Amino acid sequence: MRKYIRLAACLYLLSMAVVSKAGDKIKIYFNHPVDNSVATAVPAVYSTHISDTVVAYINRAKYTLDIAMYNFSYSTSYADIAGAVNDALARGVQVRWIYDGSSSNSGLSHLNAAIPTLGSPTSQGYGIMHNKVVIIDAYSADPDDAVVYTGSMNWSAQQFNTDFNNVVFLQDSAIARAYTNEFNLMWGSTGATPNAANAKFGPDKNDLGLHNFYIDGHQVELYFSPSDNTNSHIINTINSANTDLYFGMYSFTYQADATAIMNRKNAGVYVAGIDDSFSDSYSPYGTFTSGLGSNFISYNGTGIYHNKFVIIDPSDACSDPMVETGSHNWSLSANTQNDENAVVIHSDTVANIYYQSFYSNFYAFGGTLLPQPGCVTSVKETTQTGNMLMVYPNPSSDVFNIAYALSSTAPVSISVTNLYGQIVKTVVKNEVQQAGKHVYSFEPPVAGVYFVHCAMGGQHYTSKLIRVD
């Protein structure tokens, strides 16, 4: 009986998948190339100008601008963030800035002297103020003004231009206010001027209890370290994987997380991961080299692999696809000493967006990944798992891409029909093709609902696409 209930749930989710979006209120950027050929709905965005995007958001600020940034070093190689912050102050925006007291933060010297700043403690027992957070207009009367910037990227030339990073913009007043409450704990007051005597950092903070939000219909969890026992929530996220799991982590030193990942792998979940060679001397490295083999890559190239994320079930919308990201490395210090933030975004679209980045990185580093069965993008007429049909972007007002992967040489036929079953386009007709990825473009003649039918080596796949005006 359970399998029929699961099938019904899958079919329902499939009917919704073609209109699923990350949403205008959740925006994600990567500073290294992504691979849109594995997109299921929304193509991931690769940008070499994320600093320009940061400046554009700062320029939107009307009332308040709170920044908690681990490290900020001024450079002419990226947009003038200090200048944008100074401009915000000049137009009447209240600006507050928290920085890590043990980092150079040379860029702060370019701020207007009237902008109040506060450094984190440098005493023994405290770690670092490792957040990368901007909060804009959290208490505006217009909830659409409120925006939070988070992710893994510090503000330096190397972080913007060389190191591997991701950033997330969340447009939501409730989560912006939760971030503001955490900021106020470190600031020591709710006002424009910090109160160092009342400021609470690291282990001195308390759990404020605001953890669940809904942004564009997606559940978003929020945790701060060390007050919220963040790693327990990361392990819960790992444990929820049913089909596939992918991790990208700069500092992976916490064995409990490695053990949780291997437990999912041993339970049949497809697992692959990347960490930076910084972590090679810690126990998780040995766990993964022996347990994941070629599905694990330790990056030792130009710059550092600075991401901190895990992707859960991007291939299976019948599960609960999600992404955990933020500033929180998987280390003991991140969980018990540092000031950190982590978000868990429940969304098949967001999970696939991060997968497009991970997929590109993994192949660029010399690895290969196997496509996994699922119900995000297509209704399979067989249970064969070596091939997968994808149509993206979907919906679209312009050209669609039809992509699939062949595990071996096979004859391929692709046609597109309308709602009445009439063929409107024969894309490929019984053509023998080589193993690998294949992508074709198709533009429907008019707005409406269409079906892509793909036969590959005796297996049949169907995917619905929607053209909008």
C-alpha positions as CSV (number, residue, x, y, z in Angstrom):
1,M,0.0,0.0,0.0
2,R,2.9,2.4,0.9
3,K,4.3,2.3,-2.6
4,Y,0.9,3.3,-4.1
5,I,0.7,6.2,-1.7
6,R,4.3,7.3,-2.6
7,L,3.4,7.0,-6.3
8,A,0.4,9.2,-5.8
9,A,2.5,11.8,-4.0
10,C,5.0,11.7,-6.8
11,L,2.4,12.2,-9.5
12,Y,1.0,15.1,-7.6
13,L,4.4,16.7,-7.2
14,L,5.1,16.1,-10.9
15,S,2.0,18.0,-11.8
16,M,3.3,21.0,-9.7
17,A,7.0,20.7,-10.8
18,V,6.6,22.4,-14.1
19,V,5.6,25.7,-12.4
20,S,8.0,25.3,-9.5
21,K,10.4,28.2,-9.1
22,A,13.0,29.2,-6.6
23,G,10.9,32.3,-6.4
24,D,11.6,36.0,-6.9
25,K,12.4,36.2,-3.1
26,I,15.1,33.6,-3.1
27,K,18.1,34.4,-5.3
28,I,21.3,32.4,-5.5
29,Y,24.6,33.1,-7.2
30,F,27.8,31.2,-7.8
31,N,31.1,32.7,-8.7
32,H,32.3,29.7,-10.7
33,P,30.7,28.1,-13.8
34,V,27.6,26.0,-13.4
35,D,26.1,23.4,-15.7
36,N,22.6,24.3,-16.8
37,S,22.3,21.0,-18.8
38,V,21.2,19.3,-15.5
39,A,18.7,22.0,-14.7
40,T,15.2,20.7,-14.1
41,A,13.3,24.1,-13.9
42,V,15.4,27.2,-13.1
43,P,19.0,27.6,-14.5
44,A,21.6,28.3,-11.8
45,V,23.3,31.7,-12.2
46,Y,27.1,32.0,-12.6
47,S,28.3,35.5,-12.0
48,T,31.7,37.1,-12.0
49,H,30.1,40.3,-10.7
50,I,28.6,39.3,-7.4
51,S,30.1,42.4,-5.8
52,D,28.0,44.5,-8.2
53,T,24.9,42.6,-7.0
54,V,25.9,43.3,-3.4
55,V,26.3,47.0,-4.2
56,A,22.9,47.0,-6.0
57,Y,21.2,45.6,-2.9
58,I,23.0,48.1,-0.6
59,N,21.8,50.9,-2.8
60,R,18.2,49.7,-2.2
61,A,18.5,50.3,1.6
62,K,16.0,53.0,2.7
63,Y,16.1,52.8,6.5
64,T,18.6,50.3,8.1
65,L,21.7,48.4,6.9
66,D,23.3,45.9,9.3
67,I,26.5,44.1,8.2
68,A,28.2,41.2,10.1
69,M,31.2,40.3,7.9
70,Y,34.1,38.1,8.9
71,N,36.6,39.8,6.6
72,F,36.5,42.9,4.4
73,S,39.5,44.0,2.4
74,Y,39.1,46.9,0.0
75,S,40.1,46.3,-3.7
76,T,39.6,48.1,-7.0
77,S,39.2,44.6,-8.6
78,Y,35.5,44.5,-7.5
79,A,32.7,46.9,-6.9
80,D,33.1,49.7,-4.3
81,I,31.1,48.2,-1.4
82,A,32.5,50.8,1.1
83,G,31.4,53.6,-1.2
84,A,27.9,52.1,-1.4
85,V,27.7,51.9,2.4
86,N,29.0,55.5,2.7
87,D,26.3,56.6,0.2
88,A,23.7,54.8,2.3
89,L,24.7,56.7,5.4
90,A,24.6,60.0,3.4
91,R,21.0,59.4,2.3
92,G,19.9,58.8,6.0
93,V,20.2,55.0,6.3
94,Q,21.2,53.8,9.8
95,V,24.3,51.7,9.3
96,R,25.9,49.3,11.8
97,W,28.9,47.0,11.1
98,I,30.2,44.0,13.1
99,Y,33.6,42.5,12.1
100,D,35.9,39.8,13.4
101,G,38.4,41.3,15.8
102,S,41.1,38.8,14.8
103,S,41.0,39.5,11.1
104,S,42.6,42.4,9.3
105,N,39.5,43.9,7.8
106,S,41.5,46.6,6.1
107,G,38.5,47.7,4.0
108,L,37.0,49.3,7.1
109,S,39.4,52.2,6.8
110,H,37.4,53.2,3.6
111,L,34.2,53.7,5.6
112,N,32.9,57.1,6.7
113,A,34.2,57.6,10.2
114,A,30.6,58.3,11.3
115,I,29.7,54.7,10.7
116,P,29.8,52.8,14.0
117,T,31.7,49.4,14.0
118,L,32.3,46.8,16.6
119,G,34.9,44.0,16.6
120,S,34.3,40.6,18.1
121,P,36.4,39.5,21.2
122,T,39.9,38.3,20.8
123,S,40.1,36.5,24.2
124,Q,41.0,32.9,24.6
125,G,38.0,30.6,24.5
126,Y,36.2,32.6,21.8
127,G,36.5,31.5,18.2
128,I,35.7,34.0,15.4
129,M,32.9,36.1,14.2
130,H,32.6,34.1,11.0
131,N,29.2,35.4,9.7
132,K,28.8,36.8,6.2
133,V,25.5,38.6,6.6
134,V,23.8,41.8,5.4
135,I,20.4,42.8,6.7
136,I,18.5,45.5,4.8
137,D,15.4,47.3,6.0
138,A,14.2,44.5,8.4
139,Y,11.5,46.7,10.0
140,S,10.3,48.6,6.9
141,A,6.5,49.0,6.7
142,D,6.8,47.4,3.3
143,P,7.8,43.8,3.9
144,D,9.3,43.6,0.4
145,D,12.0,46.0,1.4
146,A,13.6,43.5,3.8
147,V,16.5,41.4,2.4
148,V,19.1,39.2,3.9
149,Y,22.4,38.3,2.3
150,T,24.1,35.1,3.5
151,G,26.3,32.3,2.2
152,S,30.0,31.5,2.2
153,M,31.5,34.6,0.6
154,N,33.6,37.1,2.5
155,W,34.4,40.4,0.8
156,S,37.9,40.2,-0.6
157,A,39.4,40.0,-4.1
158,Q,40.2,36.4,-3.7
159,Q,36.8,35.5,-2.3
160,F,35.0,37.2,-5.1
161,N,37.3,36.3,-8.0
162,T,39.1,33.0,-7.2
163,D,37.8,31.0,-4.3
164,F,34.6,28.8,-4.8
165,N,31.6,30.4,-3.1
166,N,27.9,30.8,-3.1
167,V,25.6,33.6,-1.9
168,V,21.9,33.7,-1.1
169,F,19.6,36.7,-1.0
170,L,16.4,36.1,1.0
171,Q,13.7,38.7,0.6
172,D,11.5,38.3,3.7
173,S,10.8,40.6,6.7
174,A,10.3,37.8,9.2
175,I,13.7,36.2,8.6
176,A,15.3,39.6,8.3
177,R,14.0,40.4,11.8
178,A,15.4,37.1,13.2
179,Y,18.8,38.0,11.8
180,T,18.5,41.5,13.3
181,N,17.7,40.0,16.7
182,E,20.9,38.0,16.5
183,F,22.8,41.0,15.3
184,N,21.5,43.0,18.3
185,L,22.9,40.4,20.7
186,M,26.4,40.9,19.4
187,W,25.9,44.7,19.0
188,G,24.8,44.9,22.7
189,S,21.9,47.1,21.9
190,T,19.0,47.7,19.5
191,G,20.1,51.2,18.7
192,A,22.6,52.9,16.3
193,T,25.4,52.8,18.8
194,P,27.0,49.5,20.1
195,N,27.2,48.7,23.8
196,A,30.4,46.7,24.2
197,A,29.7,46.0,27.8
198,N,26.4,44.3,26.9
199,A,27.5,42.6,23.7
200,K,27.2,38.8,23.6
201,F,29.3,36.8,21.2
202,G,29.9,33.0,20.8
203,P,29.0,30.9,23.9
204,D,27.6,33.9,25.7
205,K,24.6,34.1,23.3
206,N,21.3,32.4,23.9
207,D,18.9,30.6,21.5
208,L,16.3,33.2,20.4
209,G,13.9,30.4,19.3
210,L,13.0,31.7,15.8
211,H,13.9,28.9,13.4
212,N,11.2,28.2,10.9
213,F,10.0,30.6,8.1
214,Y,8.2,30.4,4.8
215,I,9.5,32.3,1.9
216,D,7.7,32.0,-1.5
217,G,6.0,28.9,-0.1
218,H,9.3,27.2,0.8
219,Q,10.1,26.3,4.4
220,V,13.4,27.9,5.5
221,E,15.1,26.9,8.7
222,L,17.6,29.3,10.4
223,Y,20.2,28.4,13.0
224,F,22.9,30.4,14.7
225,S,26.0,29.0,16.3
226,P,26.9,28.2,19.0
227,S,23.6,28.8,20.8
228,D,21.3,26.7,18.5
229,N,23.3,23.4,18.4
230,T,23.5,23.9,14.7
231,N,25.3,20.7,13.9
232,S,22.4,18.6,15.3
233,H,20.2,20.2,12.7
234,I,22.8,19.6,10.0
235,I,22.8,15.9,10.9
236,N,19.0,15.9,10.8
237,T,19.3,17.3,7.3
238,I,21.8,14.6,6.3
239,N,19.6,11.9,7.8
240,S,16.6,13.0,5.7
241,A,18.3,11.9,2.4
242,N,16.5,9.1,0.6
243,T,17.9,9.1,-2.9
244,D,21.0,11.3,-3.4
245,L,23.3,13.6,-1.3
246,Y,26.1,16.0,-2.4
247,F,28.3,18.0,-0.1
248,G,30.8,20.9,-0.8
249,M,32.7,22.0,2.3
250,Y,35.9,24.0,3.0
251,S,36.6,22.9,6.5
252,F,35.3,19.4,7.1
253,T,36.8,18.2,10.4
254,Y,33.7,17.0,12.3
255,Q,33.6,13.2,12.2
256,A,30.0,13.0,13.3
257,D,28.9,14.6,10.1
258,A,31.1,12.2,8.0
259,T,29.6,9.2,9.9
260,A,26.1,10.4,9.2
261,I,26.9,10.8,5.5
262,M,28.4,7.3,5.3
263,N,25.4,5.9,7.1
264,R,23.1,7.3,4.3
265,K,25.5,5.9,1.7
266,N,25.4,2.5,3.3
267,A,21.6,2.7,3.3
268,G,21.6,3.0,-0.5
269,V,21.7,6.8,-1.0
270,Y,24.0,8.0,-3.8
271,V,26.6,10.2,-2.2
272,A,29.3,12.4,-3.7
273,G,31.3,15.2,-2.2
274,I,34.0,17.9,-2.5
275,D,36.1,19.4,0.3
276,D,39.2,21.6,0.3
277,S,42.6,20.1,0.8
278,F,42.7,22.1,4.0
279,S,40.8,19.2,5.6
280,D,43.1,16.4,4.4
281,S,44.7,16.0,7.8
282,Y,41.4,15.4,9.6
283,S,39.5,12.1,10.0
284,P,36.6,12.7,7.6
285,Y,39.2,12.8,4.7
286,G,40.1,9.1,5.4
287,T,36.5,8.2,5.9
288,F,35.6,9.5,2.5
289,T,38.6,8.4,0.5
290,S,38.0,4.8,1.6
291,G,34.2,4.9,1.7
292,L,33.3,7.1,-1.4
293,G,36.3,6.4,-3.6
294,S,36.1,8.4,-6.8
295,N,32.9,10.0,-5.6
296,F,35.0,12.1,-3.3
297,I,37.3,14.9,-4.4
298,S,39.7,16.9,-2.3
299,Y,40.3,20.2,-4.1
300,N,43.9,21.4,-4.3
301,G,43.8,23.9,-7.2
302,T,43.8,27.6,-7.6
303,G,42.3,29.4,-4.6
304,I,40.3,27.4,-2.1
305,Y,37.0,25.5,-2.2
306,H,35.2,27.8,0.3
307,N,31.6,26.6,-0.1
308,K,29.8,25.2,2.9
309,F,26.7,23.3,1.7
310,V,24.9,20.0,1.5
311,I,22.3,19.1,-1.1
312,I,19.6,16.6,-0.2
313,D,17.6,14.6,-2.8
314,P,17.8,17.0,-5.8
315,S,16.7,14.1,-7.9
316,D,13.7,13.1,-5.9
317,A,10.8,15.6,-5.4
318,C,8.8,12.8,-3.8
319,S,11.3,13.2,-0.9
320,D,11.9,16.6,0.7
321,P,14.7,18.2,-1.4
322,M,16.7,20.8,0.5
323,V,20.0,22.7,0.8
324,E,21.9,23.6,3.9
325,T,24.3,26.5,3.4
326,G,25.7,29.6,5.2
327,S,28.9,30.4,7.0
328,H,29.0,27.3,9.1
329,N,31.9,24.9,8.3
330,W,31.5,21.4,9.6
331,S,33.9,21.7,12.5
332,L,33.9,21.6,16.3
333,S,34.8,25.3,16.5
334,A,32.0,26.3,14.2
335,N,29.5,24.5,16.4
336,T,30.8,25.5,19.8
337,Q,32.9,28.7,19.7
338,N,32.3,30.8,16.5
339,D,29.5,33.1,15.6
340,E,27.9,31.5,12.5
341,N,24.6,31.2,10.7
342,A,23.1,28.3,8.7
343,V,20.0,28.2,6.6
344,V,18.2,25.1,5.4
345,I,16.0,25.8,2.3
346,H,13.3,23.1,1.5
347,S,12.9,23.3,-2.2
348,D,13.3,21.0,-5.1
349,T,14.2,23.9,-7.3
350,V,16.9,25.3,-4.9
351,A,18.3,21.8,-4.5
352,N,18.6,21.5,-8.3
353,I,20.2,25.0,-8.6
354,Y,22.9,23.9,-6.1
355,Y,23.3,20.6,-7.9
356,Q,24.0,22.5,-11.2
357,S,26.9,24.2,-9.4
358,F,28.2,21.0,-7.7
359,Y,27.9,19.0,-10.9
360,S,30.0,21.6,-12.8
361,N,32.6,21.7,-10.1
362,F,32.8,18.0,-9.8
363,Y,33.4,17.5,-13.5
364,A,35.9,20.4,-13.6
365,F,37.9,18.7,-10.9
366,G,38.1,15.4,-12.9
367,G,35.1,13.5,-11.5
368,T,32.0,12.0,-13.0
369,L,28.5,11.5,-11.5
370,L,25.8,9.1,-12.3
371,P,22.2,10.5,-12.9
372,Q,19.8,9.3,-10.3
373,P,16.1,8.3,-10.7
374,G,13.5,10.6,-9.3
375,C,10.4,12.5,-10.1
376,V,11.4,16.1,-10.4
377,T,11.4,16.7,-14.2
378,S,9.9,13.7,-16.0
379,V,7.4,10.8,-15.8
380,K,9.4,7.7,-16.6
381,E,7.5,4.9,-18.4
382,T,10.2,2.4,-17.3
383,T,12.4,2.1,-14.2
384,Q,15.7,2.2,-16.1
385,T,18.1,4.6,-14.3
386,G,21.0,5.1,-16.7
387,N,19.3,7.8,-18.7
388,M,17.4,10.9,-17.7
389,L,15.4,13.4,-19.7
390,M,15.4,17.1,-18.6
391,V,13.6,20.1,-20.1
392,Y,14.7,23.6,-19.0
393,P,13.9,26.4,-18.3
394,N,10.3,25.3,-17.7
395,P,8.0,27.2,-18.0
396,S,9.6,29.5,-20.6
397,S,8.5,32.3,-22.9
398,D,11.2,31.5,-25.4
399,V,13.4,28.5,-26.2
400,F,13.5,25.2,-24.2
401,N,16.5,23.0,-23.9
402,I,16.0,19.2,-24.1
403,A,18.8,17.3,-22.4
404,Y,19.6,13.7,-21.6
405,A,22.5,11.5,-20.9
406,L,23.3,8.2,-22.6
407,S,25.3,5.6,-20.6
408,S,26.1,3.7,-23.8
409,T,25.7,4.1,-27.6
410,A,22.0,3.8,-28.4
411,P,19.3,4.8,-31.0
412,V,17.4,7.9,-30.0
413,S,14.1,9.4,-31.1
414,I,12.6,12.7,-29.7
415,S,9.3,14.2,-30.7
416,V,7.1,17.0,-29.2
417,T,3.3,16.7,-29.2
418,N,0.6,19.1,-28.2
419,L,-2.3,18.4,-25.8
420,Y,-4.2,16.6,-28.6
421,G,-1.3,14.2,-29.3
422,Q,-0.4,15.8,-32.6
423,I,3.4,15.9,-33.3
424,V,4.5,19.6,-33.6
425,K,8.2,18.8,-33.9
426,T,10.4,15.8,-34.6
427,V,13.7,16.7,-32.9
428,V,15.6,13.4,-33.5
429,K,14.4,10.5,-35.6
430,N,15.9,7.1,-34.8
431,E,19.5,8.3,-34.7
432,V,22.3,6.2,-33.2
433,Q,24.2,8.4,-30.7
434,Q,27.2,8.0,-28.6
435,A,27.3,7.8,-24.8
436,G,27.4,11.1,-23.0
437,K,25.3,14.3,-22.6
438,H,23.2,15.6,-25.5
439,V,21.3,18.9,-25.6
440,Y,18.8,20.2,-28.2
441,S,16.8,23.4,-28.4
442,F,13.1,23.7,-29.2
443,E,10.8,26.7,-29.5
444,P,7.0,25.9,-29.3
445,P,5.0,27.6,-32.0
446,V,2.5,29.2,-29.6
447,A,1.9,29.4,-25.9
448,G,0.5,26.2,-24.3
449,V,1.2,22.8,-22.8
450,Y,3.4,20.3,-24.7
451,F,4.9,16.9,-24.1
452,V,8.5,15.8,-25.0
453,H,8.7,12.1,-25.8
454,C,12.1,10.5,-25.8
455,A,13.0,6.9,-26.8
456,M,16.5,5.9,-25.9
457,G,17.7,2.3,-26.5
458,G,14.3,0.8,-26.0
459,Q,13.4,3.0,-22.9
460,H,10.8,5.7,-23.0
461,Y,10.5,9.0,-21.2
462,T,8.0,11.8,-21.2
463,S,8.3,15.3,-19.8
464,K,5.7,18.1,-19.8
465,L,6.7,21.7,-20.8
466,I,4.8,24.9,-20.7
467,R,5.3,27.9,-23.0
468,V,4.0,31.2,-21.6
469,D,3.5,34.5,-23.3
